[in-house]
Amino acid sequence: MATRTQREEFTMVAILKQLEIAGVDPTVLSQDKEWFSNNTITKEQHDEWKKWFIAEARKTFKMNKKLVEREFQWFNLSYGLRDADPIK
């Protein structure tokens, strides 16, 4: 089982990776309390981030793919950027 420190470190790394992929300056985390809803990510960027997240989480936490995919959904709900192309 992962330690709290491992989970916290992975959370920050995953958030920073998402911002990098979306082209958002990481300083937004300290400057904007609602950074996750004030910035957007495209479908292609989201897919790239999801692929990265699943691979890294599997490596870090030694979890199977199905479980990591479910964890990604919760993580994205909590920390994911707003969709740049919302369904109309």
trRosetta pair geometry for C-beta under 8 A, 3 or more apart (Angstrom, degrees):
i j d omega theta_ij theta_ji phi_ij phi_ji
2 6 4.3 -123 -170 86 98 131
2 7 5.3 114 124 -53 126 88
2 10 7.8 -34 -169 1 150 140
2 60 7.4 39 -106 137 130 93
2 61 5.0 -46 -54 -118 127 96
3 6 4.7 101 54 3 76 102
3 7 7.2 -144 95 -2 42 86
4 7 5.8 -57 -151 38 33 110
4 8 6.2 31 153 -19 68 108
5 8 5.7 -55 -144 38 30 110
5 9 6.2 29 157 -18 65 108
6 9 5.9 -56 -145 38 27 109
6 10 6.2 25 157 -17 64 109
6 60 6.8 162 180 169 109 108
6 61 7.5 136 140 -87 129 82
7 10 5.8 -57 -145 39 28 109
7 11 6.3 36 154 -26 64 105
8 11 5.6 -50 -149 30 30 116
8 12 6.8 24 156 -13 63 103
9 12 6.1 -59 -153 37 31 106
9 13 6.3 28 153 -16 67 110
10 13 5.6 -56 -143 41 33 111
10 14 6.0 33 158 -20 68 108
10 56 7.4 163 -146 134 102 111
10 57 7.0 93 -175 -102 139 75
10 60 5.6 132 -97 140 131 165
10 61 7.6 -6 -71 -44 169 106
11 14 6.0 -59 -147 37 25 109
11 15 6.4 24 156 -18 63 107
11 75 7.7 -154 -120 -137 79 111
11 79 7.3 163 -165 -48 91 163
12 15 5.7 -54 -146 36 31 110
12 16 6.2 29 157 -15 65 108
13 16 5.9 -58 -147 40 29 110
13 17 6.2 31 153 -21 64 107
13 56 7.5 -139 116 162 125 151
14 17 5.6 -51 -144 35 31 113
14 18 6.4 35 154 -22 63 103
14 53 5.7 60 -137 -114 115 97
14 56 7.3 -178 -86 85 91 140
14 57 7.9 28 -83 -62 132 99
14 75 6.7 -32 131 175 153 141
14 79 7.4 90 107 97 108 148
15 18 5.7 -53 -152 33 31 113
15 19 6.5 29 151 -16 64 105
15 29 7.2 85 139 -96 131 131
15 79 5.5 -88 -96 175 100 136
16 19 5.7 -53 -148 37 34 111
16 20 6.3 39 151 -23 66 105
16 26 5.7 16 -130 -115 87 127
17 20 5.5 -51 -147 34 33 115
17 21 6.3 31 155 -17 65 105
17 49 6.5 143 122 -134 97 89
17 52 5.9 -146 159 123 142 146
17 53 7.6 169 87 -71 138 76
17 56 8.0 170 -21 -4 170 161
18 21 5.9 -56 -148 37 29 109
18 22 6.2 16 157 -8 64 113
18 41 7.0 -56 -178 -86 94 149
18 49 5.0 57 -108 -140 75 143
18 79 7.4 149 26 131 161 103
18 80 7.2 -136 -152 -124 153 54
18 81 6.4 174 156 -14 119 107
19 22 5.8 -64 -142 47 29 104
19 24 4.3 -91 -156 72 82 101
19 25 7.5 -57 170 81 120 14
19 26 5.2 119 109 -88 151 70
19 28 7.1 -177 -135 44 133 118
19 29 7.7 -77 -64 -45 157 103
19 39 7.7 22 -120 124 82 161
19 81 7.9 131 -88 -56 59 129
20 23 7.7 32 176 -70 28 30
20 24 7.9 -77 -48 49 20 68
20 26 7.6 1 -60 -58 75 105
21 41 7.3 41 102 -138 100 116
21 45 5.0 145 142 -164 102 94
21 48 5.5 -179 -152 95 136 119
21 49 5.0 -161 52 -69 161 97
21 52 7.6 -161 -59 10 141 148
22 39 6.6 96 133 152 144 116
22 40 7.3 -178 -162 100 126 41
22 41 4.4 -77 -102 -101 121 89
22 42 7.8 158 -124 11 78 70
22 45 5.3 102 -90 161 64 150
22 49 7.8 -1 -41 -54 90 137
22 81 5.7 55 -87 13 165 167
24 28 5.8 -48 163 11 107 148
24 35 7.8 124 161 -177 143 105
24 39 4.9 36 -106 -160 146 150
24 81 7.4 171 -17 -98 151 146
25 28 5.5 118 80 -27 77 94
26 29 6.0 -16 177 -1 65 112
27 30 6.0 -57 -169 41 61 100
27 31 5.8 42 140 -11 83 120
28 31 5.6 -74 -135 52 34 102
28 32 5.1 -25 -174 29 78 116
28 35 4.6 125 139 -128 104 122
28 38 7.9 -155 -173 83 125 115
28 39 6.6 58 155 -45 164 140
29 32 7.7 -50 -92 51 8 75
29 35 5.8 -60 -94 -10 43 169
31 35 7.8 94 68 -78 71 112
32 35 4.4 118 90 -72 106 79
32 38 5.7 -93 167 49 144 148
34 37 5.0 -44 171 47 100 102
34 38 5.2 97 107 -22 90 107
35 38 5.9 -67 -130 47 27 104
35 39 6.0 0 177 3 67 118
36 39 7.1 -63 -131 45 16 92
36 79 6.0 -130 -105 -161 137 40
36 80 6.7 85 -162 81 111 32
36 81 5.8 -135 -154 -99 59 46
36 82 7.1 117 149 -31 59 77
37 82 5.3 73 -141 -48 49 121
38 82 7.8 121 7 6 12 127
39 81 5.1 -64 99 -140 90 117
39 82 6.9 150 82 29 41 91
40 81 5.8 139 -145 151 17 113
40 82 5.0 -56 -101 83 71 86
40 83 6.7 1 -152 123 94 14
40 84 3.8 108 152 -81 127 80
41 45 4.7 -127 -172 93 89 123
41 46 5.1 113 126 -64 118 86
41 49 7.2 -26 -171 0 149 144
41 80 7.4 -96 30 -179 139 83
41 81 4.1 108 -16 77 109 126
41 82 7.4 145 17 70 76 39
41 83 6.8 -53 65 -111 73 39
41 84 6.1 -145 76 -20 20 100
42 45 4.6 93 53 10 79 103
42 46 6.8 -139 95 -7 40 88
42 84 4.8 -39 -83 42 59 134
42 85 6.5 48 -139 -8 69 108
43 46 5.6 -54 -146 36 29 114
43 47 6.4 31 154 -20 64 104
43 83 7.4 35 -70 -151 71 100
43 84 7.8 -113 -21 52 63 94
43 85 6.0 -47 -28 45 103 126
44 47 5.8 -52 -149 34 30 111
44 48 6.5 32 151 -18 63 105
45 48 5.6 -53 -150 36 33 113
45 49 6.3 32 152 -18 66 106
46 49 5.7 -56 -147 38 31 110
46 50 6.2 34 153 -22 66 106
46 80 7.7 44 -129 -158 107 117
46 81 8.0 -136 -88 59 94 96
46 83 7.3 -13 -52 -111 149 81
47 50 5.6 -51 -144 35 31 113
47 51 6.4 33 155 -20 63 104
48 51 5.9 -54 -151 34 29 111
48 52 6.5 28 151 -16 63 107
49 52 5.6 -55 -149 39 33 112
49 53 6.0 36 153 -24 67 107
50 53 5.6 -52 -144 35 30 114
50 54 6.3 29 158 -19 64 105
50 72 6.0 83 -142 179 84 146
50 76 7.6 -3 -94 -72 95 135
51 54 6.1 -55 -148 35 27 108
51 55 6.5 22 156 -14 62 109
52 55 6.0 -64 -151 40 28 107
52 56 6.0 17 160 -11 68 114
53 56 6.1 -64 -143 43 24 104
53 57 5.8 19 163 -16 66 114
53 68 7.8 170 130 167 82 105
53 72 5.3 115 116 -114 135 113
53 75 7.1 -175 -165 84 143 148
54 57 6.1 -56 -137 39 24 107
54 58 6.3 26 160 -21 60 109
54 65 6.7 39 -175 -143 116 79
54 68 5.1 114 -140 126 71 125
54 69 6.3 16 -110 -77 119 68
54 72 6.2 -35 -71 -54 82 143
55 58 6.0 -59 -151 34 25 111
55 59 6.5 20 154 -15 62 110
56 59 5.7 -58 -149 39 32 110
56 60 5.9 24 158 -16 69 113
57 60 5.8 -57 -135 43 30 107
57 61 5.6 -15 179 21 69 114
57 63 6.4 -32 140 44 93 120
57 68 4.6 149 98 -142 124 115
57 71 6.5 -175 -180 86 157 136
57 72 7.3 -148 7 -64 157 91
58 61 7.2 -68 -120 55 14 79
58 62 7.4 54 179 -110 50 18
58 63 5.9 -109 -115 62 55 71
58 64 7.6 24 -125 -146 100 11
58 65 6.5 -4 -91 -85 132 62
58 68 5.3 -58 -64 -52 81 161
59 62 7.9 2 -178 -66 16 52
61 68 7.5 155 63 -94 121 101
63 67 4.7 -111 173 87 114 122
63 68 5.0 139 96 -58 119 91
63 71 7.4 44 113 -3 165 143
64 67 5.1 86 62 14 78 105
64 68 7.0 -152 95 -6 36 92
65 68 5.7 -60 -145 40 31 110
65 69 6.2 35 157 -23 67 105
66 69 5.8 -52 -149 32 29 113
66 70 6.8 28 152 -16 61 104
67 70 5.7 -54 -153 35 34 111
67 71 6.4 35 149 -18 66 106
68 71 5.4 -52 -146 38 36 114
68 72 6.3 45 151 -27 65 100
69 72 5.5 -46 -150 28 32 116
69 73 7.0 38 150 -22 60 97
70 73 5.8 -48 -158 26 36 114
70 74 7.1 30 149 -11 64 102
71 74 5.8 -56 -155 39 38 108
71 75 6.0 38 149 -20 70 109
72 75 5.4 -56 -142 40 33 112
72 76 5.9 34 158 -21 68 107
73 76 5.9 -53 -143 37 26 111
73 77 6.4 30 154 -21 60 106
74 77 5.6 -54 -150 34 31 114
74 78 6.4 20 155 -11 65 109
75 78 5.9 -65 -151 43 30 105
75 79 5.9 -34 174 35 70 108
75 80 7.3 100 120 -45 64 91
76 79 7.0 -78 -119 61 20 68
76 80 3.7 34 -167 -50 66 134
77 80 6.6 21 -44 14 15 115
82 86 7.9 -33 170 -63 92 108
83 86 5.1 119 90 -79 114 66
